[in-house]
Amino acid sequence: MRLASLCVAFVACNGSVDIGSMEPLDLSSIEPARGSVAGGTRVTLVGAGFHAGVAVDVGGVPCDGVTIESSHRLSCLTGPSGFVEAVMDVTVRNDGAEARIPAAFEYHCPWTTTTGRRSCGAAPPRELAQQTIAAWLNEGSGFTADGAGPASVDDRDFIIGERSAWVETDGFGTPRMLRASVAPTDLTGHLVKVWVKVGNVASAAAIELWLGDAGLASAFRFRLQSSQGQQWITDGDWVAFTVSWSSANYSTVGTPNRAAIREIGFRVVDDQTGVPVRLHANGVALVPEPVQRFPAGVLSFTFDDNWAMMAGVGAQTLAQYGYPATAYVIVDHVDKQDRTSLGELHQLQESGWDVAAHAFTSVHHDARLTTLAADVVEDDFVDSRAWLMSNGFGGYDHCAYPGGEFDSATGNILPIAARYFTSCRTIYQRQREAAPPSDPLKLRVLYVTSGVPLAAVTAAVDQARANYEWIILVFHQLVDAPTDLTQWATTDFQQLVDHVAASGIAVDTVTGVLSQD
């Protein structure tokens, strides 16, 4: 019995001695001694007594994929530190024994801004699921121009296919249109996605997509352009976006049949100020309506500027139905009078809310990013993300542009936002958003102000539910008696939340809707 016990303790089944199990556990070094807070650094540990079942952690964060090379050497991949930069202890454990090297591994942020600043806030954003193209109606070919004036097929300026087509107005209000015939197509169950480019968009009185029969005598007439000052179609840029079949998005000419579309058209009219508007058309495609994931549409409540009422009446009203929201915060307003505290923001996140970026300083917020130099904009983005990360808020990949403005004269906002954020929200509201969105850096919304009646908001919710839209509602302050544009009545908010609950539309945060799960 004594020999058998020794065999069990020291000898493997093949008769070889497991030296590691005979040696006391020890740890003498780790190499490299520095790695990213994101984890994924392959480290090698040297010591003694390593055998099957050994576990490694760095500052309490498990090291995954442990590979034992010998009883004196193993390797593993560091885990993420939650964006915490610190020098950590390294510990190995086996069969109740433990060995440790104090302060042996440094977690650091390896990312830098374009100006060379090192910051966790400069970490690359997470990627999103993309819209799926189910079918193409047109990829930039076969367009003909209506009316007299400049027009051309363009094989040098396009973003899909091999060419685009364009027309230009005369500056005095004469409509122009590009047309293309398509095989008879049933658009049921699909959103329409377009690729367009507009020069002098500020002088456009109308930009429209027509879908109808041959000759467009009967057609759905989608309005693509808004009267808002901040245009979603940025001047001189190729943009791609979907429009749903909500009746708020189109009017009709004649009696069009959605199940039998035979011709498409892009129509442009200028504002008669003498400035011609050039419209490039590059394609029309079909995107499946998100009927499986959001069979009754989806809604996100969002709050800007971290007013105290957000964590008060706003959160309390939503909590009646277990609804979360997304808070876009101005960092230097946190813990200030009439604003939410850091503790309240943590409580909101614990209840399911997003806490995301609006601005790092109130000075930048009030000035609008579009007035700032590119390096100042970048620093504001990075500092906002770094603050969110260091405080454990998971919404660090999402932002709302101050004032909803993203189109500056220098065109520097969108490219910088793309470097640091997965999504950014506007206050543009000509159309509602899709899930996945057309352009996550320009999320479209319903901007709820004192001038927007409850009936208009509930009607928009009903349209979103019926047409598989993602409706993002933007609020600032909820008060008993609104006196400012960005205030809304608390009684109206209660009735709206009751209506949302009765409607059956899904409610989720921005992060939740954009997740790929």
ROTORPA-785156 format. One line per 2 residues: number of its first residue (from 1); their letters; for each residue x, y, z of C-alpha. Coordinates in steps of 0.05 Angstrom, whole numbers. Layout:
NUM> A> X Y Z; ...
//
This chain:
1> MR> 0 0 0; 57 48 16
3> LA> 90 36 -53; 22 46 -88
5> SL> 11 111 -52; 80 136 -74
7> CV> 64 117 -146; -1 155 -144
9> AF> 34 216 -115; 96 218 -159
11> VA> 89 173 -220; 47 183 -281
13> CN> 9 125 -313; 66 110 -360
15> GS> 114 104 -301; 149 171 -312
17> VD> 159 217 -252; 120 283 -252
19> IG> 176 326 -225; 131 389 -223
21> SM> 84 356 -172; 144 341 -127
23> EP> 172 412 -126; 144 467 -82
25> LD> 108 521 -122; 152 582 -137
27> LS> 151 642 -183; 214 681 -201
29> SI> 200 723 -263; 150 746 -316
31> EP> 168 769 -386; 148 817 -415
33> AR> 133 858 -353; 87 907 -390
35> GS> 25 900 -432; -39 932 -456
37> VA> -99 946 -411; -139 912 -466
39> GG> -105 846 -449; -79 796 -499
41> TR> -6 801 -481; 29 733 -484
43> VT> 73 729 -421; 122 676 -399
45> LV> 129 658 -326; 190 624 -297
47> GA> 189 587 -230; 180 517 -204
49> GF> 125 467 -188; 83 482 -250
51> HA> 37 424 -269; -33 411 -294
53> GV> -86 455 -261; -40 514 -249
55> AV> -77 582 -251; -46 651 -263
57> DV> -74 720 -250; -46 790 -258
59> GG> -75 838 -206; -134 791 -198
61> VP> -148 787 -273; -143 715 -297
63> CD> -89 699 -348; -122 655 -402
65> GV> -96 599 -445; -44 573 -396
67> TI> 8 530 -432; 56 491 -388
69> ES> 123 483 -425; 157 450 -366
71> SH> 153 448 -290; 194 511 -291
73> RL> 162 550 -348; 92 568 -372
75> SC> 58 621 -416; -11 652 -418
77> LT> -50 712 -446; -64 770 -400
79> GP> -137 791 -390; -165 862 -395
81> SG> -156 908 -335; -218 949 -349
83> FV> -175 1007 -375; -140 1013 -308
85> EA> -67 1033 -315; -29 1004 -255
87> VM> 29 960 -233; 0 893 -211
89> DV> 21 832 -172; 29 767 -210
91> TV> 4 704 -176; 5 629 -192
93> RN> -37 578 -154; -35 502 -154
95> DG> -67 451 -107; -78 503 -52
97> AE> -8 531 -57; 7 602 -80
99> AR> 68 640 -104; 70 714 -120
101> IP> 115 769 -146; 92 837 -121
103> AA> 87 895 -171; 114 852 -228
105> FE> 69 871 -287; 48 940 -312
107> YH> -18 950 -348; -14 1011 -394
109> CP> -53 1045 -450; -13 1038 -515
111> WT> -57 1083 -557; -40 1153 -580
113> TT> -78 1210 -613; -57 1241 -678
115> TG> -19 1293 -638; 19 1240 -599
117> RR> -19 1241 -534; -21 1172 -500
119> SC> -89 1158 -470; -138 1101 -458
121> GA> -189 1146 -490; -152 1137 -556
123> AP> -169 1062 -557; -202 1039 -622
125> PR> -278 1035 -618; -317 970 -623
127> EL> -343 950 -691; -417 946 -709
129> AQ> -459 899 -750; -470 928 -820
131> QT> -534 932 -860; -544 874 -907
133> IA> -561 889 -979; -616 841 -1001
135> AW> -619 865 -1073; -598 922 -1118
137> LN> -647 963 -1158; -591 1003 -1190
139> EG> -516 1010 -1182; -505 1076 -1218
141> SG> -522 1055 -1289; -578 1069 -1338
143> FT> -597 1138 -1313; -625 1190 -1360
145> AD> -637 1263 -1344; -703 1301 -1349
147> GA> -704 1374 -1368; -653 1421 -1400
149> GP> -587 1435 -1366; -522 1403 -1345
151> AS> -524 1328 -1336; -474 1271 -1345
153> VD> -455 1200 -1331; -393 1202 -1287
155> DR> -344 1144 -1288; -294 1180 -1242
157> DF> -336 1202 -1183; -374 1144 -1151
159> II> -374 1101 -1088; -407 1036 -1112
161> GE> -408 1001 -1179; -370 1033 -1236
163> RS> -405 1100 -1248; -454 1151 -1222
165> AW> -499 1202 -1257; -514 1274 -1242
167> VE> -558 1332 -1258; -552 1405 -1240
169> TD> -607 1457 -1229; -606 1527 -1259
171> GF> -609 1565 -1193; -679 1591 -1208
173> GT> -724 1534 -1183; -730 1491 -1245
175> PR> -736 1417 -1223; -686 1366 -1251
177> ML> -692 1290 -1248; -650 1228 -1260
179> RA> -690 1166 -1280; -674 1092 -1288
181> SV> -718 1033 -1307; -714 970 -1264
183> AP> -741 900 -1270; -809 894 -1236
185> TD> -793 889 -1162; -832 875 -1099
187> LT> -807 921 -1044; -850 889 -990
189> GH> -810 872 -928; -751 918 -946
191> LV> -726 987 -930; -698 1029 -987
193> KV> -625 1050 -984; -596 1105 -1029
195> WV> -527 1131 -1046; -525 1204 -1064
197> KV> -479 1264 -1065; -504 1337 -1066
199> GN> -464 1400 -1082; -490 1465 -1051
201> VA> -539 1425 -1008; -557 1488 -968
203> SA> -590 1516 -1031; -633 1454 -1043
205> AA> -707 1465 -1033; -723 1392 -1046
207> IE> -684 1327 -1055; -729 1268 -1069
209> LW> -729 1194 -1087; -786 1170 -1131
211> LG> -806 1097 -1136; -863 1077 -1181
213> DA> -889 1050 -1247; -858 1060 -1316
215> GL> -857 1135 -1328; -869 1150 -1254
217> AS> -941 1172 -1267; -956 1135 -1202
219> AF> -900 1138 -1151; -880 1140 -1078
221> RF> -845 1207 -1068; -794 1203 -1011
223> RL> -768 1268 -983; -693 1262 -968
225> QS> -677 1333 -949; -696 1371 -886
227> SQ> -706 1445 -871; -660 1438 -810
229> GQ> -598 1481 -809; -553 1421 -797
231> QW> -561 1377 -859; -554 1302 -854
233> IT> -531 1302 -927; -465 1338 -917
235> DG> -444 1383 -974; -404 1350 -1029
237> DW> -399 1282 -993; -424 1214 -1014
239> VA> -476 1192 -963; -516 1128 -958
241> FT> -579 1121 -917; -643 1081 -912
243> VS> -715 1107 -911; -771 1066 -882
245> WS> -842 1060 -907; -870 1104 -853
247> SA> -923 1151 -883; -884 1208 -852
249> NY> -828 1196 -902; -866 1200 -968
251> ST> -925 1226 -1006; -956 1193 -1067
253> VG> -969 1212 -1139; -1026 1172 -1170
255> TP> -1035 1101 -1142; -967 1068 -1136
257> NR> -959 994 -1120; -902 977 -1071
259> AA> -903 905 -1097; -890 926 -1170
261> IR> -837 980 -1176; -812 990 -1247
263> EI> -776 1057 -1246; -735 1099 -1198
265> GF> -720 1173 -1200; -680 1225 -1162
267> RV> -709 1295 -1164; -676 1360 -1142
269> VD> -702 1431 -1137; -661 1492 -1115
271> DQ> -686 1550 -1073; -686 1602 -1129
273> TG> -629 1642 -1101; -586 1636 -1163
275> VP> -543 1579 -1134; -546 1515 -1175
277> VR> -550 1449 -1138; -516 1387 -1167
279> LH> -544 1318 -1149; -504 1255 -1160
281> AN> -541 1188 -1156; -500 1125 -1148
283> GV> -549 1071 -1128; -612 1044 -1096
285> AL> -614 979 -1057; -661 940 -1012
287> VP> -645 926 -939; -687 875 -901
289> EP> -734 904 -848; -709 879 -780
291> VQ> -772 838 -768; -736 781 -731
293> RF> -698 823 -681; -747 880 -674
295> PA> -815 855 -698; -849 916 -667
297> GV> -794 967 -678; -748 992 -624
299> LS> -743 1057 -583; -686 1089 -545
301> FT> -696 1143 -493; -636 1190 -491
303> FD> -620 1249 -445; -570 1304 -459
305> DN> -529 1349 -411; -538 1306 -348
307> WA> -591 1350 -315; -609 1328 -244
309> MM> -680 1311 -265; -653 1256 -310
311> AG> -635 1215 -248; -698 1239 -214
313> VG> -765 1242 -248; -736 1216 -314
315> AQ> -707 1152 -285; -765 1142 -237
317> TL> -817 1146 -293; -779 1097 -337
319> AQ> -767 1050 -279; -842 1038 -273
321> YG> -834 993 -334; -762 973 -325
323> YP> -740 1017 -383; -667 1038 -389
325> AT> -642 1100 -425; -577 1130 -451
327> AY> -547 1190 -415; -500 1233 -457
329> VI> -460 1272 -406; -418 1335 -404
331> VD> -361 1313 -359; -347 1378 -323
333> HV> -421 1384 -305; -419 1321 -263
335> DK> -429 1335 -189; -449 1408 -204
337> QD> -512 1442 -179; -575 1419 -216
339> RT> -535 1363 -251; -527 1290 -236
341> SL> -473 1266 -189; -422 1212 -205
343> GE> -457 1166 -156; -524 1177 -190
345> LH> -493 1160 -258; -466 1095 -229
347> QL> -535 1079 -201; -565 1091 -269
349> QE> -515 1045 -302; -529 991 -250
351> SG> -603 996 -268; -587 983 -342
353> WD> -573 1053 -369; -518 1074 -418
355> VA> -473 1130 -396; -441 1160 -459
357> AH> -403 1222 -483; -431 1290 -500
359> AF> -371 1335 -485; -312 1338 -438
361> TS> -321 1412 -422; -382 1457 -421
363> VH> -341 1509 -458; -332 1461 -517
365> HD> -405 1439 -513; -431 1510 -514
367> AR> -384 1532 -570; -402 1470 -612
369> LT> -348 1425 -639; -357 1453 -709
371> TL> -326 1519 -686; -264 1486 -655
373> AA> -196 1467 -684; -187 1394 -702
375> DV> -137 1380 -646; -185 1411 -595
377> VE> -243 1367 -621; -199 1305 -617
379> DD> -176 1321 -546; -248 1331 -524
381> FV> -269 1264 -554; -209 1227 -524
383> DS> -215 1260 -455; -290 1244 -452
385> RA> -277 1171 -469; -219 1166 -419
387> WL> -264 1194 -364; -319 1144 -380
389> MS> -269 1087 -382; -235 1106 -317
391> NG> -302 1110 -282; -326 1043 -308
393> FG> -380 1068 -355; -392 1021 -413
395> GY> -421 1073 -461; -352 1102 -478
397> DH> -359 1083 -552; -420 1127 -562
399> CA> -428 1202 -567; -479 1257 -581
401> YP> -453 1318 -619; -463 1383 -579
403> GG> -522 1418 -611; -526 1359 -659
405> EF> -474 1393 -704; -424 1351 -742
407> DS> -412 1388 -808; -359 1442 -801
409> AT> -329 1486 -855; -265 1446 -849
411> GN> -300 1379 -850; -260 1354 -790
413> IL> -314 1327 -743; -338 1263 -777
415> PI> -268 1234 -791; -246 1247 -719
417> AA> -311 1217 -692; -299 1155 -735
419> RY> -231 1146 -702; -259 1144 -632
421> FT> -333 1126 -631; -377 1069 -654
423> SC> -436 1115 -659; -452 1189 -652
425> RT> -522 1218 -647; -547 1280 -682
427> IY> -612 1319 -673; -630 1309 -747
429> QR> -702 1284 -753; -725 1283 -826
431> QR> -726 1207 -823; -721 1157 -766
433> EA> -663 1110 -759; -656 1037 -779
435> AP> -627 978 -741; -570 968 -759
437> PS> -565 1043 -776; -548 1072 -844
439> DP> -491 1113 -816; -477 1102 -742
441> LK> -437 1167 -738; -500 1206 -756
443> LR> -557 1174 -717; -624 1205 -734
445> VL> -674 1222 -679; -739 1254 -657
447> YV> -716 1317 -620; -767 1330 -565
449> TS> -772 1403 -546; -825 1447 -514
451> GV> -853 1460 -583; -866 1386 -597
453> PL> -935 1364 -572; -945 1296 -539
455> AA> -991 1274 -596; -934 1283 -646
457> VT> -887 1240 -605; -937 1184 -593
459> AA> -955 1185 -667; -881 1178 -685
461> VD> -875 1119 -636; -934 1085 -670
463> QA> -903 1096 -739; -837 1067 -715
465> RA> -873 1006 -688; -912 995 -752
467> NY> -852 1006 -798; -795 970 -760
469> EW> -759 1036 -746; -710 1052 -691
471> II> -737 1116 -660; -687 1153 -616
473> LV> -721 1204 -571; -678 1263 -546
475> FH> -695 1298 -481; -660 1350 -438
477> QL> -701 1375 -378; -768 1349 -353
479> VD> -805 1403 -314; -876 1417 -290
481> AP> -884 1479 -334; -836 1486 -392
483> TD> -809 1556 -405; -747 1538 -446
485> LT> -741 1505 -514; -704 1444 -487
487> QW> -756 1430 -432; -815 1382 -435
489> AT> -872 1372 -387; -865 1316 -336
491> TD> -939 1299 -345; -929 1291 -420
493> FQ> -868 1247 -406; -908 1202 -360
495> QL> -963 1195 -413; -911 1181 -467
497> VD> -878 1126 -426; -947 1096 -412
499> HV> -962 1098 -487; -896 1064 -504
501> AA> -911 1008 -454; -980 998 -483
503> SG> -955 999 -555; -910 938 -549
505> IA> -850 971 -582; -783 946 -555
507> VD> -742 993 -511; -667 990 -507
509> TV> -605 1033 -498; -563 1056 -557
511> TG> -510 1005 -538; -564 950 -534
513> VL> -593 965 -603; -524 969 -635
515> SQ> -498 905 -603; -487 847 -651
517> D> -521 796 -605
//
